[in-house]
């Protein structure tokens, strides 16, 4: 079973919260971390992310990341408030494992990255995923040496 821990800032003060979703019914045990937590069984598509060995049809250079998306069912409107939350750059962890085994210790971390955005329509929530490699595409310096 696949599960996800999705982090977000839920108000203007930046209060952090973690949301737990899964493919099916899953509740952690009293000895798990987090303990006695019900994961919402709403995951329609667990997400996809790809990586190309080289970018721009070359045979050398850095890898190129292809971001994907996770889709959650929202027919009952349980995620409608997410439109007002901040997800950009926040962490997301996707794990695979068997219910009844120690969580998260016995589960395999499939993806650890960040999110770019959350989009919604009447039936679903779409979470755009980013691998942490995106931090290398940002400039390190924003000012230039003027010579003085």
N, C-alpha and C positions, 0 to 999 in steps of 0.2 A: 504494500500500500504506500502511496506517496502522500506526504504531508508537507505543509509549508508554514513557516513562521515569518510573518510580514510585519515590518516595523513602519510606524508612521508618527508624524507630529499631528496631534488632534486638535490643537487650538493655537491662537496667535502667540501665546507664551512659549510654544514649542514643546509642550508636554508630550513625552514619548509614550507610545502604547504599542503592544505587540498583539497581532491577530493571528489566530490559529485556524487553518483550513486543511481539509483532507479530501481524498477521493471517496471515502466511505466513512462509516461511523467509527470513531476512534476516541477513546478517553484514556488519558494517562493514569497510571496507578499512583498510590500514595507515596511510593519510593522514587518515582520519576521526577525529572526536572523539566518543566513545571509539574507539580503534583496535582492530581485530580482535575485535570484540565480537559474539557471537551473541545475537540476540533470540529469546526462546522463542515459537514460533508457537502461542499459545494463546488469542488474542483472539477471542471469540465475538461480542461486541457492543462496539463501540468507545466507547460512551457517548453520552449525550444531555444537553443542557442548554438550557434555554429562558429567554427573558426577556420579560416583559410590560412594555409601555410605562408603564402605571400600575397601582397595586395597589388592591384592594378596590373595583372597579367605579367608580372615579373618573376624571375627565378631567384631573387634574393630580396633581402630586406626583412622588415618585421611582419609579424602575423597580422591578419585583419579579422576583427571580430564581427560576427553577424548576430545582432541581437534578436531576441524572440519575444514571445508574450505568453503569459499565463491567463487562462480564461476561467472565471468563476460564475456560476449560475446566480442570477439576481432577480428571478421572476417574482419573488415575494417582497423585493425591496429592502432586504436586510442590509445591503451595502450602500444604500442611497446616501448616507451621511459621509461616505468616503470621498465624495466629490469636493468637500470642504477641507479634507485633510491633506497634509504634505507628505508625498512619497519620494520625491526626487532626491536621489543620493542616499536614501535610507536602505537598510539591509533587508535582504530576503534570503532565507535558507530553505532549501528543498531537500527532504530526506526520504529514504526508501527503507521500509522494514516491515516486520511482522507484528501485528497487534499482539500484546501479551508479553513481548520481550522488553527489556529495559530501554526506556527512552530518555535521552537520545543515545546513550552509550552503545547499544546493540544495533542502532540504525546507521545506514550508510548516508553520508552527506553527498548528495548528487550535485548540488549547485549552491554556491555561496557567492552572492553578488549584491548588486544594488538595483534599484528601480529608476526608471526615467520618468514615467507618468502612469496615471490611472485614468482610463476612459470608461464611459458607461453608456449603455443604451437601455431600452426597456427590459431586456432579458438577461443581460450579462455585464460583467465588469472585466475589462481588459487591462492587465498589468504589463507594461512594457519593461522587459528585463535588460540589465546591462551587467557585463562581467566587470570586475574591478580593473581590468586592463584599460578602461576608458580614462582613468586618471592620468595616463601617460600621453594622452592627446591634448591635454591642457598646457598652456605655456607656463614655464617655471618662473620666468621674469616678465614683468609687465612694463618695466621702465628700462630705458637704454642709457648707457654711459654717454654723457655729453662732452667728455674730454676735459672737464675742468675738475 
